[in-house]
Amino acid sequence: MSRDAAPARGARTHRTTAGSRWRGWLRHHRAMCLDSARRLLVHPLGSLMTMLAIAIALVLPAGLWLTLDSARLLDAELEQSATLTLYLEHGIGEDEARRLEATVAAEAGVAGTRLVTAAEGMAEFQQALGLSDALHRLDENPLPASIVVRPRDPSPEVVRAQAERLGELAGIDEVRLDLAWLERLRHLAALGQRVILALGVLFGLGVLLVVGNTIRLAVENRRQEIEVVTLIGATHAFVRRPFLYSGAWFGLGGGLLACGLLVLGRDWLSAPVTALAASYGANFRLPALGMEGSAILLACSTLLGWLGAWITVSRHLAGIRPR
């Protein structure tokens, strides 16, 4: 052998850097995401039926949530209309009543006041009952003057304390406060929240079952492929990844269909609901889902699809052993 001959070199060890591992991990995620979407498009009818089942399970709790949200807005409007009526002692003149109104307006927690004189009260009473002929025969006006107080904080506890404090003022004969309707509305709102929460949990479990059953069939169809890649050393996370993306795609598609169904339902019911509210002299419109509500619905549906796929695949991978 010649002295100038190059010495033989042995095998070299190639070190994988953290950056290359991170890029490979991202590439595999992107490939699995696109591959799972392609597999859904291969069977469009079956995928659409699964997404439609998810959408139907999401429409009812989402619609009830919108209804409760509109009821909450109505509750806020009713709270703003909560008032106290202070009936003055009989025989107080108009000048004294106006001075008493100024005293009440200066009290803490009072947002506004309105004086209703005895004559104005009689006119409103006549107009409401249509008894002008009979009331004109009275020798004197039996109605006292009153002060309508609009509290700054309309919560029932604060209004009750304010009514007791104003009732102690000199010249106030009686304080009339009726918050029973407001408390009933709040109890109904609390009941509605619990009902919607219970329905949301039940229909969320329904979404998990729908996605889980679909992913279970996909796992069984690819059982031999899973056994082969497991035999050559693939981890459960590697095997689970495409099915998780499939579940997320199913959830996202179901959420989009649910948003579409809610928009169509609102457009379909908007005209009769508006006409019914107008017949009662009210201005009410069905609430829209909006960008924030749509984002929340899509996030929840995608998360439920991903979670249903994760539970199903994890349970089946535990029973798959390479032969």
C-alpha positions in Angstrom: 0.0 0.0 0.0 1.3 3.4 -0.9 2.2 5.9 1.9 0.2 8.7 0.0 -3.1 6.7 0.1 -5.8 8.4 2.1 -6.8 6.5 5.2 -10.2 4.9 5.2 -12.9 6.9 7.0 -15.5 5.3 9.3 -19.2 6.0 9.5 -20.0 9.5 10.7 -22.7 10.3 13.2 -25.2 12.9 12.0 -26.5 15.1 14.9 -30.1 16.4 14.6 -30.5 19.9 15.9 -33.5 21.1 17.8 -34.3 23.5 14.9 -34.5 20.6 12.4 -36.6 18.6 14.8 -39.0 21.5 15.2 -39.2 22.0 11.4 -39.8 18.3 10.9 -42.5 18.3 13.5 -44.2 21.3 11.8 -44.0 19.6 8.4 -45.6 16.5 9.7 -48.4 18.4 11.3 -49.0 20.3 8.1 -49.0 17.1 6.1 -51.4 15.4 8.4 -53.7 18.4 8.5 -53.9 18.5 4.7 -54.1 14.7 4.4 -57.0 14.5 6.9 -58.9 17.2 5.0 -58.3 15.4 1.7 -59.7 12.2 3.2 -62.8 14.0 4.2 -63.2 15.4 0.7 -62.9 11.9 -0.7 -66.2 10.9 0.9 -68.1 14.3 0.9 -71.6 12.9 1.6 -70.5 10.9 4.7 -68.5 13.9 6.0 -71.4 16.2 5.4 -73.8 14.0 7.3 -71.4 13.8 10.2 -70.9 17.6 10.2 -74.7 18.1 9.9 -75.3 15.9 13.0 -72.7 18.0 14.9 -74.4 21.2 13.7 -77.9 20.0 14.9 -76.4 19.2 18.3 -74.9 22.7 18.6 -77.9 24.7 17.2 -80.2 24.2 20.2 -77.9 25.3 23.0 -76.5 28.2 20.9 -80.0 29.4 20.1 -81.0 29.2 23.7 -77.9 31.1 24.6 -78.9 33.9 22.2 -82.4 33.9 23.7 -81.0 34.2 27.2 -78.6 37.0 26.1 -81.6 39.0 24.7 -83.4 38.4 27.9 -80.4 39.7 29.8 -80.6 42.9 27.7 -84.3 43.2 28.5 -83.5 42.7 32.1 -81.0 45.6 32.0 -83.6 47.8 30.3 -86.2 46.9 32.9 -83.8 47.7 35.7 -83.2 51.1 34.2 -87.0 51.6 34.3 -87.2 50.7 38.0 -88.6 53.7 39.9 -89.8 54.7 43.4 -93.1 56.6 43.9 -93.1 58.9 46.9 -96.7 60.0 47.8 -96.8 63.3 49.6 -99.0 64.1 52.6 -102.4 65.4 51.6 -102.7 69.1 51.7 -99.1 69.9 50.7 -99.1 72.8 48.2 -97.3 72.8 44.9 -94.5 75.1 46.1 -93.8 72.9 49.1 -93.9 69.8 46.9 -91.3 71.3 44.6 -89.0 72.1 47.5 -89.5 68.5 48.7 -88.6 67.3 45.2 -85.4 69.3 45.3 -84.5 67.7 48.7 -85.1 64.2 47.3 -83.1 65.0 44.2 -80.1 66.0 46.4 -80.2 62.6 48.2 -77.3 60.2 47.4 -78.1 57.5 44.9 -80.9 59.4 43.2 -80.4 59.7 39.4 -83.5 61.8 38.6 -86.9 62.9 39.9 -90.2 64.0 38.5 -93.0 65.8 40.3 -96.6 64.7 39.6 -99.0 67.3 41.1 -102.4 66.3 42.3 -104.0 67.8 39.2 -101.7 66.0 36.9 -102.3 62.8 38.8 -106.1 63.2 38.4 -105.7 63.9 34.7 -103.6 60.7 34.2 -106.2 58.7 36.3 -109.1 60.0 34.2 -107.3 59.2 30.9 -106.4 55.7 32.1 -109.9 54.8 33.3 -112.1 56.9 31.1 -114.1 58.2 34.0 -113.9 61.9 33.4 -117.6 62.5 33.8 -117.8 60.7 37.1 -114.7 62.3 38.5 -115.7 65.8 37.6 -118.6 65.5 40.2 -116.1 65.2 43.1 -116.0 68.2 45.4 -112.2 68.0 45.7 -109.2 66.1 44.3 -108.6 63.1 46.5 -105.2 62.2 44.9 -102.0 63.5 46.6 -99.0 64.8 44.8 -96.2 62.4 44.2 -92.5 62.3 43.3 -91.3 59.7 40.9 -87.6 58.8 41.8 -85.3 57.0 39.4 -82.5 55.4 41.4 -78.9 55.4 40.3 -78.4 51.7 41.2 -81.6 49.8 40.3 -80.6 46.6 42.1 -83.5 45.4 44.5 -81.4 45.5 47.7 -80.2 49.1 47.1 -83.6 50.3 46.0 -85.2 48.9 49.2 -82.7 50.6 51.4 -83.2 53.8 49.5 -87.0 53.5 49.8 -86.7 53.2 53.6 -84.4 56.2 53.8 -86.6 58.4 51.7 -89.7 57.3 53.5 -88.3 59.0 56.7 -88.3 62.5 55.1 -90.8 65.0 56.4 -93.8 65.3 54.1 -93.6 61.8 52.7 -96.7 59.9 53.5 -96.0 56.6 51.6 -93.3 55.0 49.5 -94.5 52.6 46.8 -92.1 50.1 45.5 -92.8 47.1 43.4 -89.8 45.0 42.5 -91.5 41.6 42.5 -91.6 41.4 38.7 -87.9 42.2 38.5 -87.0 39.5 41.0 -89.1 37.0 39.1 -87.3 37.9 35.9 -84.0 37.4 37.6 -85.0 34.0 38.9 -86.2 33.0 35.4 -82.8 34.2 34.0 -80.9 32.1 36.6 -83.1 29.1 35.8 -82.5 29.7 32.1 -78.7 29.7 32.6 -78.8 26.4 34.4 -81.0 24.9 31.7 -78.7 26.1 28.9 -75.7 24.8 30.8 -77.3 21.4 31.2 -78.3 21.2 27.6 -74.9 22.4 26.5 -73.2 19.6 28.4 -75.7 17.0 27.1 -75.4 18.1 23.5 -71.6 18.4 23.9 -71.5 14.8 24.9 -73.6 14.1 21.8 -70.9 15.8 19.6 -68.3 13.7 21.3 -70.2 10.5 20.5 -70.8 11.5 16.9 -67.1 12.3 16.3 -66.0 9.3 18.3 -68.1 6.9 16.3 -66.8 8.3 13.0 -63.2 8.3 14.1 -63.6 4.7 15.4 -64.6 3.6 12.0 -61.6 5.4 10.5 -59.3 3.7 13.0 -60.7 0.2 12.1 -60.3 0.9 8.4 -56.7 1.8 8.9 -55.9 -0.8 11.4 -53.3 -2.6 9.3 -51.5 0.6 8.5 -51.4 1.5 12.2 -50.0 -1.9 13.1 -47.2 -1.5 10.5 -46.1 2.0 11.6 -46.3 0.9 15.2 -44.1 -2.1 14.4 -41.4 0.1 12.9 -41.4 2.3 16.0 -44.0 5.0 15.6 -45.3 6.5 18.8 -48.9 6.8 19.8 -48.7 10.6 19.3 -47.5 10.0 15.7 -50.4 7.6 15.0 -53.0 9.7 16.8 -52.1 12.9 14.9 -54.1 12.4 11.6 -57.2 11.3 13.5 -57.1 14.3 15.7 -57.0 16.6 12.7 -59.9 14.7 11.2 -61.9 15.2 14.4 -61.0 18.9 14.4 -62.1 19.2 10.8 -65.4 17.5 11.6 -66.0 19.9 14.5 -65.1 23.0 12.5 -67.4 22.0 9.7 -70.2 21.3 12.1 -69.7 24.7 13.7 -69.8 26.4 10.4 -73.0 24.6 9.5 -74.5 25.5 12.9 -73.7 29.2 12.3 -75.4 29.0 9.0 -78.5 27.4 10.5 -78.7 30.0 13.2 -78.5 32.8 10.6 -81.2 31.2 8.4 -83.4 30.6 11.5 -83.0 34.2 12.5 -83.9 35.5 9.1 -86.9 33.1 8.9 -88.3 34.2 12.3 -87.3 37.8 12.3 -90.4 39.2 10.5 -93.1 37.5 12.6 -91.3 38.2 15.9 -90.9 41.9 14.9 -94.6 42.1 13.9 -95.7 40.5 17.2 -93.5 42.9 19.3 -94.9 45.9 17.3 -98.5 44.8 18.1 -97.6 45.2 21.8 -96.0 48.6 21.2 -92.4 47.2 21.7 -89.4 47.3 19.5 -87.7 43.9 19.7 -85.4 42.1 17.3 -84.0 38.6 17.4 -80.4 38.7 18.5 -77.6 38.0 16.0 -74.7 35.6 16.7 -72.1 38.2 15.8 -68.4 37.8 15.2 -67.6 37.1 18.9 -70.4 34.5 19.2 -69.4 32.8 15.9 -65.8 32.6 17.1 -66.8 31.1 20.4 -69.1 28.6 18.7 -66.5 27.5 16.2 -63.8 27.2 18.9 -66.1 25.0 21.0 -67.1 22.8 18.1 -63.5 22.4 16.9 -62.4 21.6 20.5 -65.2 19.1 20.9 -64.3 17.4 17.6 -60.6 17.2 18.6 -61.5 15.9 22.1 -63.8 13.2 20.8 -61.2 12.0 18.3 -58.5 12.0 21.1 -60.6 9.9 23.4 -61.6 7.4 20.7 -58.1 7.0 19.2 -56.4 6.7 22.6 -58.9 4.0 23.7 -58.4 2.0 20.5 -54.6 2.4 20.3 -54.4 0.7 23.7 -55.9 -2.4 22.2 -53.9 -2.5 19.0 -50.8 -4.6 19.1 -48.4 -5.2 16.2 -48.5 -8.8 15.0 
